[in-house]
Amino acid sequence: MKENMNMTVRVGIASNHLIHPTDRFGTNFIDYIQRDYVTGLRQAGTLPVVLPLGDPKDAEDYISGVDGLLLSGGQGVSPILYGEEPLAEVAETDIYRDEFEISLIRAAQDAGKPVIGICRGMQIINVALGGTLYQDVYKQAGATEKHNQYPTSWEIPTHHITTAEDSWLNRILGERFAVNSFHHQGLHEPGENLKVIARSDDKVAEAVESDDGKIIGVEFHPEMMRVAHPEFQKIFDYFVNLVQNNTHN
């Protein structure tokens, strides 16, 4: 589906926000979203709407104004939210973002609106649905592959994943392909009505789908890969079709 000016559905993208001073912005803290997420959605034929980080009590109002929700990458998810004490390997977390996004996910679920999570976004979906995470896939899950490829260029695939037969990801991209990778946390126990539908060769969860098909997620970053590897645009196309079909039913 190509970008067009007759966009009939809106997808909300939950923003990140700066919590430390930077050379560019100083203490002029900002809410932001990496533009590749916006471009992927626009190319799929929808109107992206950035949702600034806010109070969890406002989540229902935010969701009422969009037809679907995208959760992006970013900081680690706080283990406190799934009943664990943080390990030293967790690094930076932002519980304000965690709590707001969990509220958005639950509001979207209550409204029957589709949700997609990318990297951290897939992880926060799992926590919102009652699941748990590996705080560090190397220390806790015995991961052996390079799941954080930095400083390798973002769009370069660095390890393979295998998808479950007849899953949404299998249908659009096939059984086995290479992806990029920027994470050290990962899914442990899946949340309610959520199943893992792709794994890396060292068994780390790489994609999920809810029982009703309205919630999907990937651990890799298709928004970064789609320009050099156009087949990854299919992930955005699939989600937008899901949103459109849900809206028009």
Salt bridges, closest charged atoms under 4 A:
GLU3 OE2 - ARG42 NH2 2.51
ASP58 OD1 - LYS57 NZ 3.43
GLU89 OE2 - LYS139 NZ 3.65
GLU92 OE1 - HIS20 NE2 2.66
ASP94 OD2 - HIS17 NE2 2.57
ASP98 OD1 - ARG120 NH2 2.81
GLU101 OE2 - ARG97 NE 2.92
GLU101 OE1 - ARG120 NH2 3.11
ASP136 OD1 - HIS184 ND1 3.03
GLU145 OE1 - HIS159 ND1 3.45
ASP166 OD1 - ARG171 NH1 3.80
ASP201 OD1 - ARG176 NH1 2.83
ASP202 OD2 - HIS147 NE2 2.98
GLU206 OE2 - HIS147 ND1 3.82
GLU206 OE2 - HIS159 NE2 3.51
ASP211 OD1 - LYS195 NZ 3.78
GLU219 OE2 - HIS183 ND1 3.78
GLU223 OE2 - HIS221 ND1 2.64
